[in-house]
Amino acid sequence: MNREDYGFAKLPREALLEMQDLEKRLKDETGKEVTLIAYTQGQEHDLDRTAMGANSDYECF
């Protein structure tokens, strides 16, 4: 895996909420903080939310 080939995934809000729920469940099960990070291959590495448009259903964090 070449890190330069991957960027942060721009996910729909519902997917982000599901990831946050999973982080909480994993913390509850393990007693440790868990952070999930979504990457996608070949996507631009632009983290500027304004580039996605003000009314976008997609978020990146």
C-alpha positions in Angstrom: 0.0 0.0 0.0 1.4 3.3 -1.0 0.0 6.0 1.3 0.1 8.7 -1.5 -2.5 6.7 -3.4 -5.1 7.1 -0.6 -7.0 10.1 0.8 -9.6 10.6 3.5 -13.0 9.2 2.4 -15.8 11.8 1.9 -18.7 9.9 3.4 -22.4 10.6 3.6 -23.5 11.9 7.0 -25.3 8.7 7.8 -22.1 6.7 7.3 -20.3 9.0 9.7 -22.9 8.5 12.3 -22.6 4.8 11.9 -18.9 5.0 12.3 -19.3 7.1 15.5 -21.8 4.6 16.8 -19.3 1.7 16.2 -16.5 3.7 17.9 -18.7 4.1 21.0 -19.7 0.4 21.0 -16.0 -0.7 20.7 -15.1 1.6 23.5 -17.9 0.2 25.6 -16.7 -3.4 24.8 -13.0 -2.8 25.2 -12.9 0.0 27.8 -10.5 1.8 25.4 -10.9 4.8 23.1 -11.2 3.6 19.5 -10.9 5.9 16.4 -12.0 4.6 13.0 -10.5 6.3 10.0 -12.0 5.9 6.5 -9.6 6.1 3.5 -10.4 5.6 -0.2 -8.0 4.9 -3.0 -7.6 7.4 -5.8 -9.7 10.2 -4.2 -8.3 13.7 -4.0 -6.8 14.6 -0.7 -8.7 17.9 -0.4 -10.0 18.2 3.1 -11.7 21.6 2.6 -15.4 21.1 3.2 -16.2 24.2 1.1 -14.9 22.4 -1.9 -17.8 19.9 -1.5 -20.4 22.7 -1.6 -22.5 24.2 1.2 -25.5 21.8 0.6 -23.4 18.6 0.3 -24.6 15.4 1.8 -21.0 14.4 2.2 -18.6 15.2 5.0 -14.9 14.7 5.7 -13.3 14.9 9.0 
